[in-house]
Amino acid sequence: MKSYSILVVLVIVLLSTEAAIVHGQGKGNNGNGNNNGNGYGNSNSNGKGKGNSNVNSDMSSSGTGQERAYCKGKSAWRKPKCDGYGSLCYDPRFVGGDGVMFYFHGAKGGNFAIVSDGQLQINAHFIGTRPQGRTRDFTWVQALAVMFDTHTLVIAANRVSHWDDNVDALSVRWDDETVTIPYDGEGEWRKGNGDERQVLVERTDDKNSLHVKISGLVEIDIRVRPIGKEENKVHNYQLPDDDAFAHLETQFKFTNLSDEVEGVLGKTYQPDYVSPVKRGVAMPMMGGEDKYQTPSLFSPFCKACRFQRPSGSVATI
């Protein structure tokens, strides 16, 4: 009987030791480690183990003191890369589908077709200023209208007098109705079911950064940024004191564009496209304002535009 008791004690000790080893290596849910699911990420626990959920939660306080958790797992790569293919940043500078960088200045207050294809049109609204003595406007993209099927999704930078990183300057509208993208939970807004295209708009940072996905057509990474005082001084924009000129930095990833796609950016995805811009200069300029200007942000019409609403739908002009 004594031998049996000793054996039982040994078994219990072995099991306890094994459990302790597993807990120490897995670094699971009670430690300070990072859990990423595959054994190489960061858990939200207290160990130092490696999992792989690709989720990082950041608890921060709102103005009312209420805690909010932001899912930031995807934000590391879902930010516009202004030197990447399909980007539209700065004043404004494009990198085409062919990898060639160029500038397209448009006009202050103008609207231009960035992409126009059979199933998709993306227009941009330009804001700008023309200091005394200059022959052209300084311009930036303030809003995008994404038109497809019978729908229009608008993403815009709000006008702000003085920039504050803690204030969200992004606004979203769906078919002329304001959309609120939640700050908590998944931080996303979805539309579409059944045979409709799926539309996803999700936050990729606490403020001023979104990822948009329209199934079968396009993904867009968007961030709002202002013109800072130093940037204003270096470029001699001479911006007024009461406008931070908040604007969009954007990168597009397209799906199923046709060979005849048009638009300031869209035409660079044509298979036989050869860029006409002058290489080796600081600011290679792309013309075409007359071909791509639209009557409004929401209009699918321009001299070179190809997009057509499905039969029976009405476009807003």
C-alpha positions, 0 to 999 in steps of 0.5 A: 500500500505504501509503494502504491501511495508513493507511485501516486505521489510521483505521478502527481509531481510529474503531471504538475511539472509538465503543466508548469513547463507547458504554461511557461513555454506557451506563455498563454493568456495570463502573461505579458507576452504577445500572442500571435497564433503561430508561435511568433506573435505577441500575446496579451498575456503575461508570459513571453511566449509566441502565439499568432493571432496578429492582434494587438489591443491598445486601451486608451481613454476617450474624452469622457474617460471611457476606455476603448479597445482598438484592433490594430493587428492590420494597421502595420501594413494597411497604411498608404505607401506614398512611394508604392504602386497606385499611390496618390499623395502630397501636392498631388504626386502619383505613382502609376501602375507602371511604377512611374512617378508623376505630378498632376496639379489639376486646379483648386476647387476642381474635380477629376477622374482618377480612375474610370472603367466599365464598373468603377469610377473614382473621382477626386476633389482638389483643394488648393491655394495660389499665392500672389505671383504664382501662375498655378495653384498648389493643390491637394486631394481633399475627397474621393468619390468611389462610384460602382454599380448604383452606389457612391462611397465618399471619403473626405478630409474635413476642413480644420483650422488647427490640426490635432492628432486626437481629433478625427478629421475623416468623414465617410458617406454612403449614397448621400448618408453619413456613415459612422465608423465605430471606434470600439470593437471591430472598428468597422462598417460593412454593407452588402449581402446576398448578390450585392458587392461586399463593402468594408470600411475599417479603422487602421488607427485610432484616428484619421486612417481607414482601409476600404475594400469593395469586393471584386473592384478595389482596396484603398488605404487612406490617411488624413494629414495636414500641412505643417508649419515647417512644410508650409515654410519650406515650400512657401505655400503661404497658407492662411493661419485658419486652415490646416489644409487637411488632405488625403494620402491614398494607395489603391489596389485594383481588381479586374481593371479592363485594358481600356481603363482611363483616368489620371491614374487609371490609364497607367494600368493599361497593358501597353501604356508608355508614360509621356512624362519627362524622366530625370526631372524633380517634378515630372508633370502629367497633363490631361486636366481637360480630358479628366475634369468632371462637373462635380465630385459625384459625376461620372462624366468627362471627355475620356471617362468610361464608367456607366451606371447600370441601366435604371440608376441615376447618377448625381450631377 
